[in-house]
Amino acid sequence: STQSTWGREGEKNSLVVECTSFDSEINVNYINVIPDVEAHRKLSRFDRSQAYYPGPEFNSLDERVQTSFIEYIRGYGINEELAVFVEHVSLEKEQRLYMKWLEATSEFLGKE
C-alpha cells in the first residue's frame, strides 16, 4: 500500500489517499483530510491508525463520490501506469532482498 498526500499553499490541512495496486489497477482504500502532514509522515502505520480516523472504506462510499475521487487522483498521475510501475519496482526489490537472503543464509550454513 502507498499513501499520496496533497496540500494547498497556505493551508494547514492536507488530503491523504491510501492506495494499493494489483494487476495494474489502482485500488483506493481510504481518503482522509489530516491537519499536519509532517506529523502524519513521522508516525508508523500503526500509530497513524490510532491517531487519525482514516475515513470510511472507499468502496462503501456512494459510487458518484468514488468516481469523483478517482477522477481527481488520476489528474495527479495516480492511474494504471503508476500501478504497473509500482508493481515492477516492488518485484525488483523483492528479488534483491531474496538474493541477499540467499547469500546470507548460504554464508551462514557454509561456516559449519
C-alpha positions in Angstrom: 0.0 0.0 0.0 1.1 3.5 -0.6 0.0 6.9 0.5 -0.2 10.1 -1.5 -0.6 13.5 0.1 -1.9 16.7 -1.4 -1.7 20.1 0.3 -2.5 23.6 -0.8 -0.2 26.6 -0.4 -1.1 28.4 2.8 -3.4 25.8 4.1 -2.7 23.5 7.1 -4.9 20.6 6.1 -3.8 18.0 3.5 -5.6 15.2 1.7 -4.2 11.7 2.2 -5.1 8.9 -0.2 -4.1 5.3 0.7 -4.0 3.0 -2.3 -2.8 -0.4 -3.3 -2.1 -1.7 -6.8 -2.9 -5.2 -8.1 -2.9 -6.5 -11.6 -2.1 -3.0 -12.9 -5.1 -1.5 -11.2 -5.2 1.2 -8.5 -7.5 0.4 -5.6 -8.2 3.3 -3.2 -8.6 2.1 0.4 -9.1 5.4 2.3 -9.2 9.1 1.7 -8.8 11.4 4.6 -8.0 15.1 5.5 -5.3 15.5 8.1 -4.3 18.6 10.0 -0.5 18.2 10.0 1.2 16.3 7.1 4.7 16.4 8.6 3.5 14.9 11.9 1.5 12.3 9.9 4.5 11.2 7.9 6.6 10.7 11.1 4.2 8.2 12.5 4.3 4.5 11.9 1.4 2.9 10.1 0.0 1.5 13.4 0.4 4.9 15.2 -1.4 6.6 12.2 -4.3 4.3 12.6 -4.5 5.2 16.3 -4.0 9.0 15.8 -6.3 9.6 12.8 -9.7 8.3 11.7 -8.9 7.1 8.2 -12.4 7.8 6.9 -14.8 5.2 5.7 -13.7 2.3 3.4 -13.6 3.8 0.0 -15.7 1.1 -1.6 -18.5 1.8 0.9 -18.9 5.4 -0.4 -21.6 6.3 -2.9 -20.5 5.4 -6.4 -20.7 9.0 -7.6 -18.3 10.1 -4.7 -15.9 7.2 -5.6 -15.9 8.3 -9.3 -15.2 11.9 -8.4 -12.3 11.0 -6.2 -10.9 8.6 -8.8 -11.1 11.3 -11.5 -9.4 13.7 -9.0 -6.4 11.5 -8.2 -6.0 10.4 -11.9 -5.4 14.1 -12.6 -2.3 13.8 -10.4 -1.0 10.7 -12.1 -2.3 8.1 -9.8 -3.5 5.7 -12.5 -2.9 2.3 -14.2 0.5 3.4 -15.5 1.6 4.2 -11.9 0.3 0.8 -10.7 2.4 -1.0 -13.3 5.5 1.0 -12.3 4.9 0.3 -8.6 4.4 -3.4 -9.2 7.5 -3.6 -11.3 9.7 -1.8 -8.7 8.2 -3.9 -5.9 9.1 -7.2 -7.7 12.6 -5.9 -8.4 13.0 -5.0 -4.7 11.7 -8.4 -3.6 14.2 -10.1 -5.9 17.1 -8.1 -4.5 16.0 -8.9 -0.9 15.6 -12.6 -1.8 19.1 -12.7 -3.3 20.6 -11.1 -0.2 18.8 -13.5 2.0 20.1 -16.5 -0.1 23.7 -15.1 0.2 23.4 -14.6 4.0 21.8 -18.0 4.6 24.3 -19.8 2.3 27.2 -18.0 4.0 25.9 -18.9 7.5 25.3 -22.5 6.6 28.7 -22.8 4.9 30.5 -21.9 8.1 29.6 -25.2 9.8 
